[in-house]
Amino acid sequence: MHKRGFQPELFREVREKLYPSQRKFASELTRRTGRKLGQSHISAIERGVNEPSVSLLVIMAEMLGVTPDYLLGFEQPHQLQELTQSLAQLPEGDIELVWKLVNRLVDQRAIQESEWLSLWRDVARLGGQSMIGKFERVLGVSAPVNLRSGQDNTGMDNMDQLAKSVNGRLPVAG
């Protein structure tokens, strides 16, 4: 199910279309708000480290030509509306088949996400931030924000934990 709340990935996607540079977006945002906001602030918002205040969200949405509801995940994307209309035209038996397929896809996705999270946690335990950065560059996939910031979902700081020995040796983080 789609989570509600500020959606950093939607914000980044729309911002990049209109303002390819975080610095230029921050400059225009500073001009409109009168508050000094830099590129690092925009980067933190896009990485999910910070969330904009309500007043900042409204101004950002206005600048990007979307509604605050869109950036908060409340508006259905156009494709979902088309899918809903298409499903309404199917016979009941076909709708049941589609429902089963969707459930199977959701289950498979949950398994994949669990496997990725396990991989990222191992990388964080073995090599900390530098290893996470290297894996992100090689795989072309971002680590979960909570691991990139050093916090896993239990609130424990992974970067301060000692690596466990393997066959009597400590793994080497390069």
C-alpha positions as protocol buffer text, in pm:
chain_id: "A"
residue {
  index: 1
  type: MET
  ca { x: 0 y: 0 z: 0 }
}
residue {
  index: 2
  type: HIS
  ca { x: 119 y: 350 z: -83 }
}
residue {
  index: 3
  type: LYS
  ca { x: 243 y: 544 z: 218 }
}
residue {
  index: 4
  type: ARG
  ca { x: 117 y: 892 z: 285 }
}
residue {
  index: 5
  type: GLY
  ca { x: 335 y: 1185 z: 381 }
}
residue {
  index: 6
  type: PHE
  ca { x: 597 y: 1387 z: 202 }
}
residue {
  index: 7
  type: GLN
  ca { x: 731 y: 1191 z: -98 }
}
residue {
  index: 8
  type: PRO
  ca { x: 1094 y: 1291 z: -158 }
}
residue {
  index: 9
  type: GLU
  ca { x: 1118 y: 1087 z: -477 }
}
residue {
  index: 10
  type: LEU
  ca { x: 817 y: 1267 z: -632 }
}
residue {
  index: 11
  type: PHE
  ca { x: 960 y: 1602 z: -529 }
}
residue {
  index: 12
  type: ARG
  ca { x: 1301 y: 1520 z: -684 }
}
residue {
  index: 13
  type: GLU
  ca { x: 1142 y: 1390 z: -1005 }
}
residue {
  index: 14
  type: VAL
  ca { x: 936 y: 1706 z: -1060 }
}
residue {
  index: 15
  type: ARG
  ca { x: 1211 y: 1942 z: -943 }
}
residue {
  index: 16
  type: GLU
  ca { x: 1465 y: 1793 z: -1186 }
}
residue {
  index: 17
  type: LYS
  ca { x: 1230 y: 1856 z: -1481 }
}
residue {
  index: 18
  type: LEU
  ca { x: 1189 y: 2227 z: -1407 }
}
residue {
  index: 19
  type: TYR
  ca { x: 1509 y: 2300 z: -1214 }
}
residue {
  index: 20
  type: PRO
  ca { x: 1789 y: 2061 z: -1314 }
}
residue {
  index: 21
  type: SER
  ca { x: 2012 y: 2222 z: -1051 }
}
residue {
  index: 22
  type: GLN
  ca { x: 1938 y: 2194 z: -679 }
}
residue {
  index: 23
  type: ARG
  ca { x: 2133 y: 2519 z: -636 }
}
residue {
  index: 24
  type: LYS
  ca { x: 1908 y: 2712 z: -876 }
}
residue {
  index: 25
  type: PHE
  ca { x: 1596 y: 2571 z: -713 }
}
residue {
  index: 26
  type: ALA
  ca { x: 1728 y: 2670 z: -370 }
}
residue {
  index: 27
  type: SER
  ca { x: 1810 y: 3019 z: -497 }
}
residue {
  index: 28
  type: GLU
  ca { x: 1457 y: 3070 z: -632 }
}
residue {
  index: 29
  type: LEU
  ca { x: 1310 y: 2925 z: -313 }
}
residue {
  index: 30
  type: THR
  ca { x: 1520 y: 3170 z: -109 }
}
residue {
  index: 31
  type: ARG
  ca { x: 1397 y: 3456 z: -326 }
}
residue {
  index: 32
  type: ARG
  ca { x: 1032 y: 3357 z: -278 }
}
residue {
  index: 33
  type: THR
  ca { x: 1048 y: 3282 z: 95 }
}
residue {
  index: 34
  type: GLY
  ca { x: 1303 y: 3535 z: 212 }
}
residue {
  index: 35
  type: ARG
  ca { x: 1470 y: 3252 z: 405 }
}
residue {
  index: 36
  type: LYS
  ca { x: 1826 y: 3151 z: 320 }
}
residue {
  index: 37
  type: LEU
  ca { x: 1797 y: 2798 z: 184 }
}
residue {
  index: 38
  type: GLY
  ca { x: 2095 y: 2634 z: 18 }
}
residue {
  index: 39
  type: GLN
  ca { x: 2158 y: 2339 z: -210 }
}
residue {
  index: 40
  type: SER
  ca { x: 2237 y: 2118 z: 91 }
}
residue {
  index: 41
  type: HIS
  ca { x: 1887 y: 2183 z: 230 }
}
residue {
  index: 42
  type: ILE
  ca { x: 1728 y: 2072 z: -98 }
}
residue {
  index: 43
  type: SER
  ca { x: 1954 y: 1767 z: -107 }
}
residue {
  index: 44
  type: ALA
  ca { x: 1850 y: 1669 z: 247 }
}
residue {
  index: 45
  type: ILE
  ca { x: 1482 y: 1701 z: 149 }
}
residue {
  index: 46
  type: GLU
  ca { x: 1533 y: 1485 z: -161 }
}
residue {
  index: 47
  type: ARG
  ca { x: 1717 y: 1219 z: 39 }
}
residue {
  index: 48
  type: GLY
  ca { x: 1437 y: 1208 z: 296 }
}
residue {
  index: 49
  type: VAL
  ca { x: 1664 y: 1332 z: 575 }
}
residue {
  index: 50
  type: ASN
  ca { x: 1453 y: 1649 z: 622 }
}
residue {
  index: 51
  type: GLU
  ca { x: 1091 y: 1725 z: 541 }
}
residue {
  index: 52
  type: PRO
  ca { x: 971 y: 2071 z: 441 }
}
residue {
  index: 53
  type: SER
  ca { x: 745 y: 2270 z: 671 }
}
residue {
  index: 54
  type: VAL
  ca { x: 386 y: 2315 z: 555 }
}
residue {
  index: 55
  type: SER
  ca { x: 453 y: 2672 z: 438 }
}
residue {
  index: 56
  type: LEU
  ca { x: 766 y: 2563 z: 249 }
}
residue {
  index: 57
  type: LEU
  ca { x: 580 y: 2267 z: 96 }
}
residue {
  index: 58
  type: VAL
  ca { x: 312 y: 2501 z: -41 }
}
residue {
  index: 59
  type: ILE
  ca { x: 570 y: 2732 z: -201 }
}
residue {
  index: 60
  type: MET
  ca { x: 769 y: 2440 z: -345 }
}
residue {
  index: 61
  type: ALA
  ca { x: 455 y: 2286 z: -494 }
}
residue {
  index: 62
  type: GLU
  ca { x: 361 y: 2622 z: -647 }
}
residue {
  index: 63
  type: MET
  ca { x: 709 y: 2657 z: -799 }
}
residue {
  index: 64
  type: LEU
  ca { x: 688 y: 2306 z: -945 }
}
residue {
  index: 65
  type: GLY
  ca { x: 332 y: 2340 z: -1081 }
}
residue {
  index: 66
  type: VAL
  ca { x: 192 y: 2060 z: -865 }
}
residue {
  index: 67
  type: THR
  ca { x: -31 y: 2054 z: -559 }
}
residue {
  index: 68
  type: PRO
  ca { x: 92 y: 1993 z: -204 }
}
residue {
  index: 69
  type: ASP
  ca { x: -137 y: 1687 z: -210 }
}
residue {
  index: 70
  type: TYR
  ca { x: 69 y: 1546 z: -498 }
}
residue {
  index: 71
  type: LEU
  ca { x: 395 y: 1584 z: -302 }
}
residue {
  index: 72
  type: LEU
  ca { x: 225 y: 1424 z: 0 }
}
residue {
  index: 73
  type: GLY
  ca { x: 111 y: 1120 z: -200 }
}
residue {
  index: 74
  type: PHE
  ca { x: -263 y: 1194 z: -188 }
}
residue {
  index: 75
  type: GLU
  ca { x: -326 y: 1241 z: -558 }
}
residue {
  index: 76
  type: GLN
  ca { x: -361 y: 933 z: -773 }
}
residue {
  index: 77
  type: PRO
  ca { x: -122 y: 935 z: -1066 }
}
residue {
  index: 78
  type: HIS
  ca { x: -296 y: 946 z: -1404 }
}
residue {
  index: 79
  type: GLN
  ca { x: -197 y: 584 z: -1482 }
}
residue {
  index: 80
  type: LEU
  ca { x: -386 y: 454 z: -1180 }
}
residue {
  index: 81
  type: GLN
  ca { x: -699 y: 635 z: -1290 }
}
residue {
  index: 82
  type: GLU
  ca { x: -671 y: 475 z: -1635 }
}
residue {
  index: 83
  type: LEU
  ca { x: -614 y: 133 z: -1477 }
}
residue {
  index: 84
  type: THR
  ca { x: -922 y: 174 z: -1259 }
}
residue {
  index: 85
  type: GLN
  ca { x: -1132 y: 262 z: -1563 }
}
residue {
  index: 86
  type: SER
  ca { x: -996 y: -39 z: -1755 }
}
residue {
  index: 87
  type: LEU
  ca { x: -1066 y: -275 z: -1464 }
}
residue {
  index: 88
  type: ALA
  ca { x: -1425 y: -149 z: -1444 }
}
residue {
  index: 89
  type: GLN
  ca { x: -1481 y: -274 z: -1800 }
}
residue {
  index: 90
  type: LEU
  ca { x: -1361 y: -631 z: -1730 }
}
residue {
  index: 91
  type: PRO
  ca { x: -1589 y: -925 z: -1650 }
}
residue {
  index: 92
  type: GLU
  ca { x: -1592 y: -1033 z: -1284 }
}
residue {
  index: 93
  type: GLY
  ca { x: -1384 y: -1348 z: -1352 }
}
residue {
  index: 94
  type: ASP
  ca { x: -1108 y: -1144 z: -1513 }
}
residue {
  index: 95
  type: ILE
  ca { x: -1107 y: -899 z: -1220 }
}
residue {
  index: 96
  type: GLU
  ca { x: -1055 y: -1192 z: -984 }
}
residue {
  index: 97
  type: LEU
  ca { x: -760 y: -1311 z: -1195 }
}
residue {
  index: 98
  type: VAL
  ca { x: -607 y: -960 z: -1195 }
}
residue {
  index: 99
  type: TRP
  ca { x: -653 y: -946 z: -817 }
}
residue {
  index: 100
  type: LYS
  ca { x: -461 y: -1275 z: -774 }
}
residue {
  index: 101
  type: LEU
  ca { x: -181 y: -1154 z: -1002 }
}
residue {
  index: 102
  type: VAL
  ca { x: -151 y: -826 z: -809 }
}
residue {
  index: 103
  type: ASN
  ca { x: -131 y: -1012 z: -478 }
}
residue {
  index: 104
  type: ARG
  ca { x: 140 y: -1240 z: -618 }
}
residue {
  index: 105
  type: LEU
  ca { x: 339 y: -937 z: -742 }
}
residue {
  index: 106
  type: VAL
  ca { x: 305 y: -765 z: -403 }
}
residue {
  index: 107
  type: ASP
  ca { x: 433 y: -1076 z: -226 }
}
residue {
  index: 108
  type: GLN
  ca { x: 731 y: -1103 z: -462 }
}
residue {
  index: 109
  type: ARG
  ca { x: 811 y: -734 z: -416 }
}
residue {
  index: 110
  type: ALA
  ca { x: 810 y: -774 z: -36 }
}
residue {
  index: 111
  type: ILE
  ca { x: 1057 y: -1063 z: -65 }
}
residue {
  index: 112
  type: GLN
  ca { x: 1286 y: -860 z: -294 }
}
residue {
  index: 113
  type: GLU
  ca { x: 1277 y: -556 z: -65 }
}
residue {
  index: 114
  type: SER
  ca { x: 1360 y: -774 z: 234 }
}
residue {
  index: 115
  type: GLU
  ca { x: 1658 y: -923 z: 49 }
}
residue {
  index: 116
  type: TRP
  ca { x: 1785 y: -576 z: -52 }
}
residue {
  index: 117
  type: LEU
  ca { x: 1748 y: -446 z: 304 }
}
residue {
  index: 118
  type: SER
  ca { x: 1943 y: -744 z: 434 }
}
residue {
  index: 119
  type: LEU
  ca { x: 2222 y: -676 z: 181 }
}
residue {
  index: 120
  type: TRP
  ca { x: 2241 y: -308 z: 275 }
}
residue {
  index: 121
  type: ARG
  ca { x: 2252 y: -389 z: 648 }
}
residue {
  index: 122
  type: ASP
  ca { x: 2541 y: -629 z: 589 }
}
residue {
  index: 123
  type: VAL
  ca { x: 2726 y: -366 z: 386 }
}
residue {
  index: 124
  type: ALA
  ca { x: 2671 y: -108 z: 663 }
}
residue {
  index: 125
  type: ARG
  ca { x: 2794 y: -347 z: 934 }
}
residue {
  index: 126
  type: LEU
  ca { x: 3103 y: -448 z: 739 }
}
residue {
  index: 127
  type: GLY
  ca { x: 3219 y: -120 z: 595 }
}
residue {
  index: 128
  type: GLY
  ca { x: 3014 y: 169 z: 726 }
}
residue {
  index: 129
  type: GLN
  ca { x: 2941 y: 483 z: 525 }
}
residue {
  index: 130
  type: SER
  ca { x: 3232 y: 450 z: 283 }
}
residue {
  index: 131
  type: MET
  ca { x: 3130 y: 97 z: 187 }
}
residue {
  index: 132
  type: ILE
  ca { x: 2767 y: 202 z: 145 }
}
residue {
  index: 133
  type: GLY
  ca { x: 2880 y: 481 z: -90 }
}
residue {
  index: 134
  type: LYS
  ca { x: 3089 y: 241 z: -296 }
}
residue {
  index: 135
  type: PHE
  ca { x: 2804 y: -10 z: -327 }
}
residue {
  index: 136
  type: GLU
  ca { x: 2562 y: 267 z: -428 }
}
residue {
  index: 137
  type: ARG
  ca { x: 2797 y: 378 z: -706 }
}
residue {
  index: 138
  type: VAL
  ca { x: 2865 y: 24 z: -831 }
}
residue {
  index: 139
  type: LEU
  ca { x: 2504 y: -99 z: -814 }
}
residue {
  index: 140
  type: GLY
  ca { x: 2344 y: 229 z: -919 }
}
residue {
  index: 141
  type: VAL
  ca { x: 2095 y: 180 z: -635 }
}
residue {
  index: 142
  type: SER
  ca { x: 2055 y: 404 z: -332 }
}
residue {
  index: 143
  type: ALA
  ca { x: 2077 y: 254 z: 14 }
}
residue {
  index: 144
  type: PRO
  ca { x: 1779 y: 312 z: 243 }
}
residue {
  index: 145
  type: VAL
  ca { x: 1798 y: 657 z: 402 }
}
residue {
  index: 146
  type: ASN
  ca { x: 1798 y: 515 z: 755 }
}
residue {
  index: 147
  type: LEU
  ca { x: 2111 y: 310 z: 679 }
}
residue {
  index: 148
  type: ARG
  ca { x: 2284 y: 589 z: 488 }
}
residue {
  index: 149
  type: SER
  ca { x: 2236 y: 809 z: 793 }
}
residue {
  index: 150
  type: GLY
  ca { x: 2371 y: 533 z: 1020 }
}
residue {
  index: 151
  type: GLN
  ca { x: 2034 y: 445 z: 1173 }
}
residue {
  index: 152
  type: ASP
  ca { x: 1865 y: 115 z: 1105 }
}
residue {
  index: 153
  type: ASN
  ca { x: 1497 y: 59 z: 1175 }
}
residue {
  index: 154
  type: THR
  ca { x: 1568 y: -33 z: 1539 }
}
residue {
  index: 155
  type: GLY
  ca { x: 1735 y: 302 z: 1598 }
}
residue {
  index: 156
  type: MET
  ca { x: 2073 y: 140 z: 1657 }
}
residue {
  index: 157
  type: ASP
  ca { x: 2372 y: 315 z: 1511 }
}
residue {
  index: 158
  type: ASN
  ca { x: 2518 y: 65 z: 1264 }
}
residue {
  index: 159
  type: MET
  ca { x: 2828 y: 270 z: 1196 }
}
residue {
  index: 160
  type: ASP
  ca { x: 2949 y: 243 z: 1557 }
}
residue {
  index: 161
  type: GLN
  ca { x: 2911 y: -134 z: 1582 }
}
residue {
  index: 162
  type: LEU
  ca { x: 3222 y: -345 z: 1549 }
}
residue {
  index: 163
  type: ALA
  ca { x: 3235 y: -585 z: 1258 }
}
residue {
  index: 164
  type: LYS
  ca { x: 3197 y: -948 z: 1353 }
}
residue {
  index: 165
  type: SER
  ca { x: 3486 y: -1176 z: 1277 }
}
residue {
  index: 166
  type: VAL
  ca { x: 3453 y: -1431 z: 1000 }
}
residue {
  index: 167
  type: ASN
  ca { x: 3667 y: -1745 z: 1039 }
}
residue {
  index: 168
  type: GLY
  ca { x: 3870 y: -1567 z: 1306 }
}
residue {
  index: 169
  type: ARG
  ca { x: 3939 y: -1259 z: 1090 }
}
residue {
  index: 170
  type: LEU
  ca { x: 3778 y: -920 z: 1069 }
}
residue {
  index: 171
  type: PRO
  ca { x: 3648 y: -836 z: 722 }
}
residue {
  index: 172
  type: VAL
  ca { x: 3842 y: -556 z: 559 }
}
residue {
  index: 173
  type: ALA
  ca { x: 3645 y: -247 z: 453 }
}
residue {
  index: 174
  type: GLY
  ca { x: 3813 y: -88 z: 156 }
}
